[in-house]
Amino acid sequence: MKSPPSITLSLPVMANSKKVIVAACGVSDKYPQGKSAGMRRAVAADDETLQTFPAVGLRSVATWIMDEAAASKLGDTYTNN
């Protein structure tokens, strides 16, 4: 069993939820740019589609919560700077 355990939900289930919150914080030791690159792909990248990065399907329904490290690749449009 994976530790810590996790729950996986499909995109249609998440997109049809009453509330969707995606949270990311910190920097991974193994993949230092991984979270920030993933958040950029999910929230802001114009070249991503549901087929290339399924989280794109949550753009219009999710509340995205990130710390400065996770949001570092999003640019000024998406940050409080």
ZIHUWO-V350561 format. One record per residue. N is the residue number from 1. RES is the residue in one small letter. BURIAL is + if it has 16 or more other ideal C-beta (glycine too) atoms within 10 Angstrom, else -. D_LAST is the distance of its C-alpha to the last C-alpha in Angstrom with 1 decimal. Layout:
[[N/RES/BURIAL/D_LAST] [N/RES/BURIAL/D_LAST]]
//
This chain:
[[1/m/-/41.4] [2/k/-/37.7] [3/s/-/36.3] [4/p/-/34.2] [5/p/-/35.6] [6/s/-/33.4] [7/i/-/33.9] [8/t/-/33.4] [9/l/-/33.1] [10/s/-/33.5] [11/l/-/31.0] [12/p/-/33.3] [13/v/-/33.5] [14/m/+/29.8] [15/a/-/29.1] [16/n/-/31.8] [17/s/-/30.7] [18/k/-/29.9] [19/k/-/26.5] [20/v/-/24.7] [21/i/-/21.9] [22/v/+/20.6] [23/a/-/19.0] [24/a/+/18.2] [25/c/-/17.2] [26/g/-/18.0] [27/v/-/19.6] [28/s/-/23.2] [29/d/-/25.6] [30/k/-/27.6] [31/y/-/24.9] [32/p/-/21.9] [33/q/-/20.0] [34/g/-/21.7] [35/k/+/19.3] [36/s/+/16.3] [37/a/-/18.7] [38/g/+/20.3] [39/m/+/17.2] [40/r/+/16.4] [41/r/+/20.1] [42/a/+/20.2] [43/v/+/17.3] [44/a/-/16.6] [45/a/+/19.5] [46/d/-/21.8] [47/d/-/24.7] [48/e/+/25.0] [49/t/-/27.7] [50/l/-/29.3] [51/q/-/31.7] [52/t/-/29.4] [53/f/-/26.8] [54/p/-/28.0] [55/a/+/24.7] [56/v/+/23.9] [57/g/+/26.3] [58/l/+/24.1] [59/r/-/21.2] [60/s/-/22.5] [61/v/-/23.8] [62/a/+/21.4] [63/t/-/18.7] [64/w/+/16.4] [65/i/-/15.2] [66/m/+/13.6] [67/d/-/12.4] [68/e/-/10.0] [69/a/+/13.2] [70/a/+/14.3] [71/a/+/11.2] [72/s/+/10.9] [73/k/+/12.9] [74/l/+/11.4] [75/g/-/9.2] [76/d/-/6.3] [77/t/-/8.8] [78/y/-/8.7] [79/t/-/5.5] [80/n/-/3.8] [81/n/-/0.0]]
//
